[in-house]
Amino acid sequence: MRGSDLLGAPVVSRSGAALGRVLDVRLVQDGPLLGAFAAMRVEGLVVGHRRTSARLGYDRVEAHGPWLVATVVRWLARDNRYLPWEQASLEGHRVVSGLDELLRVPFIT
């Protein structure tokens, strides 16, 4: 499976309630060595309703860009949530959350 297969996929709770769509796939480079580099693995999914807010990157780090842009984008992304990969399961073309309530999106350091 490719990460692009997950982007835009609907995310639902175990009871079938809609939680949003996959906006971003978080990866960690700590897998087995492939040549000089470690392999990537999926760490979790950013779930929400507004794709543009996740693509601008202000949920990834403590961004120090233009104050007004950062404030507006963070406001747009306020409802984005995080689903750890170990709590996700794939059923057809949708992702089922093993959590009753998704987590706040962690900053990438």
C-alpha angles and dihedrals in degrees: 000000000000126000089240088063088064098046110103093010114142116251119210136178122245088265091054098255113149113249099175136267133298105267100172140006115223115213133192123202101220105106128113118309116272102189107307096343136065118244120254123245132187112258099177150317131259107222127194148108105260113069097184094059092056094047095057092068102230090124092058104065140002089277119206097196126127107326096228095048092046091049094049094046093048089050090051090048095046093109096047113117138189129239115194110227093237088061094051128087128184120231111177108304096342136077119231117208119223089201124083090213125027120231130246112268108264118226115245110236 
